[in-house]
Amino acid sequence: MAKERYVELDIAKGIGSLLVIMGHIQYISTGFRAFIVSFHIPLFFVAAGMLIYINHEDEKRLWETAKKKGRSILQPYVIFSILFLLIQLALYKFEESITLELIRQNIYLTLIFYGMSVLWFLAALFAGEMAFLGVVKWCKKKWTLLVLVAWVLIACIANRYLQNYSAIYGDRTPAIYLSFLGQMILRIGIVAFFIGIGFYLWMFKEKITMTGWAAGLVGAACLGLTIVISQINGVTDLHYLIFHNEFLYFSGAVLGSIGVIGISYSLKEFAKFPLLKLLQFYGKNSLIVMLTHVDTYLMYFSTIVVMHFNKDILEYNGNVRFCTELFLLVTIAEGIGIIIINEWFPWMIGRKRGENKWIL
């Protein structure tokens, strides 16, 4: 029996997937990048918390949940880590930017569960979900959010010391490796916090009645505030725990996530419209988009192609036409990749052949 789909979450993750692609286009304007990165990754963690509540995973045995998520999250993590390392080894003699030290570092990042490149997302998602469920199991639900807030405050304070340590000793190899380990540990509590926000937001949603129009207005207002916050706080990065002002970062991340989900909720009545069906397609396969748009060199080759057909453009940075064409090319290529992986290589993303293809 197929699981019920929550269209609003599929649409929201579809929007998030496209924002991830946009965020990795190096030529977009700084202001637009600041807006995107202020919430696009926390959005997925908030959605994960909502799904934990929907699927009653907090009521299940922790080991059973870990086993299930091991297949859907850790299996792709291991497979794509090996794949990306093999690609780097193959290109080692031909690409100056790929050094033996980089390969050694990526092996280390994989083993400590930090995750190389975009794979940090899978490592953080699994660790964050297990941490959140552990807190729920060991604390009463009414205390869980308080524990998570305390945890994220401690993580933010510790991160400031870690950033200072990296600034002073970051040019030394042992310090770099220690910094990665520290970031991995601190990130667990931060991700667990976002997951908890999603969990309690969905719990709150079930206790109130809100029309689609009202949800859309709330979502638009939240995104408006996110725009303002992101322009004040600048470009942030959850991957490397670069927050600038922590209060502004977490406010923008939560408001931006609520904004996208609220607007997605208002659109679910029109889910059969072609554009929304396309967003659902990318949302249901957001894991594939997250894993393949950078380290498979898809973004790199797409950039070369778009540059070839836009020789009249003298300055690529901030050029709307160039960035739009690059975004569309990568998005179309991702769509083809999604079909190929689902049809012939579902094991790469922890699925069985013939299994429901659209569950993240």
C-alpha positions in Angstrom: 0.0 0.0 0.0 1.5 3.3 -1.1 2.0 6.0 1.5 -0.2 9.0 1.4 1.5 11.9 -0.3 1.4 15.4 1.3 1.3 17.5 -1.8 2.3 20.7 0.0 5.6 19.1 1.2 6.3 17.8 -2.3 5.8 21.2 -3.7 7.9 22.8 -1.0 10.8 20.3 -1.5 10.5 20.9 -5.2 10.9 24.6 -4.7 13.8 23.9 -2.3 15.5 21.7 -4.9 15.4 24.4 -7.5 16.7 26.9 -5.0 19.6 24.6 -4.3 20.5 24.5 -8.0 20.2 28.3 -8.1 22.3 28.7 -5.0 25.2 26.8 -6.7 25.3 29.0 -9.7 28.3 31.1 -9.0 27.2 34.0 -11.2 24.0 35.0 -9.4 23.9 38.3 -7.5 25.1 38.4 -3.9 21.8 39.7 -2.7 19.9 36.9 -4.3 22.4 34.3 -3.0 22.0 35.7 0.5 18.2 35.2 0.3 18.5 31.6 -1.1 21.1 30.3 1.3 19.3 31.9 4.3 16.8 29.0 4.4 17.0 26.6 1.4 18.7 23.8 3.3 16.9 24.3 6.7 13.7 24.0 4.6 14.5 20.3 4.0 15.2 19.7 7.7 12.0 21.3 8.7 10.1 19.2 6.2 11.9 16.1 7.6 10.6 17.0 11.1 7.1 17.3 9.7 7.3 13.9 8.1 8.6 12.4 11.4 5.4 13.7 13.0 3.1 12.5 10.1 4.6 9.0 10.1 4.6 8.8 13.9 8.3 7.9 13.9 8.6 9.3 17.4 6.4 6.5 18.7 8.4 3.7 17.0 11.5 2.0 18.3 14.6 4.0 17.7 16.5 1.0 16.3 13.8 0.2 13.8 13.7 3.8 12.6 17.5 3.9 12.3 17.5 0.7 10.3 14.9 2.1 7.9 16.6 5.4 7.5 19.9 3.6 7.1 18.7 2.3 3.8 17.1 5.5 2.6 19.9 7.9 3.8 23.1 6.0 4.6 23.0 3.7 1.6 23.0 6.7 -0.8 25.7 8.3 1.4 28.0 5.4 1.0 27.4 4.8 -2.7 27.8 8.4 -3.8 30.8 8.9 -1.5 32.5 6.0 -3.3 31.4 7.2 -6.7 32.7 10.8 -6.1 36.0 9.5 -4.8 36.4 7.3 -7.9 35.7 10.3 -10.1 38.3 12.3 -8.3 40.9 9.5 -8.6 40.1 9.2 -12.3 40.6 13.0 -12.8 43.6 13.3 -10.5 46.2 13.3 -13.4 44.1 15.7 -15.5 42.7 18.3 -13.1 45.1 20.5 -11.2 42.5 21.3 -8.5 42.3 17.6 -7.5 45.3 16.8 -5.3 46.2 13.8 -3.2 45.7 15.9 -0.1 42.1 16.7 -1.3 41.4 13.0 -1.9 42.8 12.1 1.5 40.7 14.8 3.1 37.6 13.6 1.4 38.2 10.1 2.6 38.5 11.4 6.1 35.3 13.5 5.8 33.5 10.4 4.6 34.7 8.2 7.5 33.9 10.7 10.3 30.4 11.2 8.8 31.0 14.8 8.0 30.4 14.1 4.3 32.4 15.4 1.3 30.9 18.2 -0.7 27.1 18.0 -1.1 27.0 14.7 0.8 27.2 16.6 4.1 23.5 17.0 3.7 22.8 13.2 4.0 25.2 12.8 7.0 23.6 15.8 8.8 20.0 14.6 8.0 20.6 11.1 9.4 22.5 12.3 12.5 20.0 15.1 13.1 16.9 12.8 12.8 18.5 10.3 15.1 19.4 13.0 17.6 15.9 14.5 17.6 14.2 11.1 18.0 16.7 10.3 20.8 15.7 13.6 22.6 12.0 12.8 22.2 12.5 9.3 23.6 14.5 10.4 26.6 12.6 13.6 27.4 8.9 14.2 27.7 7.5 15.9 24.5 6.8 19.1 26.4 10.5 19.4 27.3 11.9 18.4 23.9 11.7 21.8 22.3 13.4 23.4 25.3 16.2 20.9 25.2 16.7 21.5 21.5 16.8 25.3 22.0 19.4 24.9 24.8 21.3 22.5 22.5 21.4 24.9 19.6 22.4 27.8 21.9 25.4 25.7 23.2 26.3 24.7 19.6 26.3 28.4 18.5 28.5 29.5 21.3 30.9 26.6 20.7 30.9 27.4 17.0 32.2 30.9 17.7 35.1 29.4 19.5 35.6 26.9 16.7 35.6 29.7 14.0 38.2 31.6 16.0 40.3 28.5 16.4 40.1 27.9 12.6 41.0 31.5 11.8 44.2 31.2 14.0 45.3 27.7 13.2 43.4 26.9 9.9 46.5 26.8 7.7 47.8 23.8 9.6 46.7 20.3 8.4 45.9 18.9 11.9 43.8 22.0 12.7 41.8 21.7 9.5 40.9 18.1 10.3 40.0 18.9 13.9 37.8 21.8 12.6 35.9 19.4 10.4 35.3 17.0 13.3 34.1 19.9 15.5 31.7 21.2 12.8 30.3 17.7 12.3 29.5 17.4 16.0 28.0 20.9 16.4 25.9 20.5 13.2 24.0 17.6 14.7 22.3 19.8 17.4 21.6 22.5 14.9 19.9 20.2 12.4 18.0 18.5 15.2 16.7 21.9 16.2 15.3 22.5 12.6 13.8 19.0 12.6 12.1 19.8 15.9 10.7 23.0 14.5 9.1 21.1 11.7 7.8 18.4 14.1 6.1 21.0 16.3 4.9 23.1 13.4 2.9 20.2 12.0 1.6 19.4 15.5 0.4 23.0 15.7 -1.1 22.8 12.2 -3.3 19.9 13.2 -4.7 21.9 16.1 -5.9 24.9 14.0 -8.0 25.4 10.9 -6.4 27.5 8.2 -7.6 28.1 4.7 -5.2 27.9 1.7 -5.5 31.7 1.2 -4.6 32.4 4.8 -1.6 30.0 4.6 -0.5 31.7 1.4 -0.7 35.1 3.0 1.3 34.0 6.1 3.8 32.3 3.8 4.2 35.5 1.7 4.7 37.6 4.8 7.3 35.2 6.2 9.2 35.3 2.9 9.1 39.0 2.9 10.6 39.1 6.4 13.2 36.6 5.2 14.3 38.8 2.3 14.9 41.7 4.8 16.7 39.5 7.2 18.9 38.0 4.6 20.0 41.3 3.2 21.0 42.5 6.6 22.8 39.3 7.6 24.5 38.6 4.3 25.5 35.3 2.7 25.5 32.4 5.2 26.4 28.7 5.0 24.9 25.9 7.1 27.5 23.5 5.6 30.4 25.4 7.2 28.3 26.9 10.1 28.8 30.5 8.9 25.9 32.3 10.5 27.2 35.9 11.1 24.4 37.0 13.5 22.9 33.8 14.9 19.6 35.3 15.9 19.1 36.7 12.3 20.2 33.4 10.7 17.9 31.2 12.7 15.0 33.7 12.4 15.5 33.8 8.6 15.9 30.1 8.3 12.7 29.3 10.2 10.6 32.1 8.6 11.8 31.2 5.1 10.9 27.6 5.6 7.5 28.5 6.9 7.1 30.9 4.0 7.7 28.2 1.3 5.6 25.6 3.1 2.8 28.0 3.7 2.7 29.1 0.0 3.0 25.4 -1.0 0.0 24.6 1.2 -2.1 27.3 -0.5 -1.2 25.8 -3.9 -2.1 22.2 -3.2 -5.6 22.7 -4.5 -4.1 23.4 -7.9 -1.7 20.4 -7.7 -2.7 19.1 -11.1 -1.5 22.2 -12.9 1.5 21.4 -15.1 3.9 23.7 -13.3 2.9 22.4 -9.9 3.2 18.8 -11.1 6.7 19.6 -12.3 7.5 21.0 -8.8 6.1 17.8 -7.2 8.3 15.8 -9.6 11.5 17.5 -8.4 10.2 17.5 -4.8 9.6 13.8 -4.8 13.1 13.3 -6.2 14.9 16.1 -4.3 17.5 13.6 -2.9 18.7 12.9 -6.5 18.9 16.6 -7.3 20.8 17.3 -4.1 23.3 14.6 -4.9 23.9 15.0 -8.6 23.9 18.6 -9.7 27.4 19.4 -8.5 29.8 16.5 -8.0 28.8 14.7 -11.2 30.2 17.9 -12.9 26.7 18.6 -14.3 26.8 22.2 -13.2 30.4 22.6 -14.6 29.6 21.2 -18.1 26.3 23.1 -18.2 28.2 26.3 -17.5 30.6 25.6 -20.4 27.7 24.9 -22.8 25.8 28.1 -21.8 29.0 30.1 -22.1 29.5 28.8 -25.6 26.1 30.0 -26.7 26.4 33.4 -25.0 29.7 34.7 -26.3 28.2 38.2 -26.6 27.9 38.5 -22.8 30.9 40.4 -21.5 30.2 40.0 -17.8 28.5 36.8 -16.5 28.2 37.9 -12.9 24.7 39.0 -12.2 23.6 38.5 -15.8 20.0 37.4 -15.6 19.8 35.9 -19.1 23.0 33.8 -18.5 22.0 32.6 -15.1 18.4 31.8 -16.2 19.7 29.7 -19.2 22.2 27.9 -17.0 19.5 27.2 -14.4 17.1 25.8 -17.0 19.8 23.6 -18.6 20.8 22.1 -15.2 17.2 21.6 -14.2 16.3 19.8 -17.5 19.4 17.6 -17.2 18.4 16.8 -13.6 15.0 15.7 -14.8 16.6 13.3 -17.2 18.9 12.0 -14.5 15.9 11.5 -12.1 14.2 9.3 -14.7 17.4 7.3 -15.4 18.2 6.7 -11.8 14.6 5.7 -10.9 14.3 3.3 -13.8 17.7 1.6 -13.9 19.7 2.5 -10.7 17.2 2.8 -7.9 19.6 1.0 -5.5 21.8 4.1 -5.6 19.2 6.1 -3.6 18.1 3.2 -1.3 15.1 2.0 -3.3 14.2 -1.3 -4.8 13.1 -1.8 -8.3 9.4 -1.5 -8.6 9.2 0.3 -5.2 7.4 3.6 -4.9 9.8 5.8 -6.8 8.8 9.1 -5.3 9.5 8.9 -1.6 12.5 11.0 -0.5 
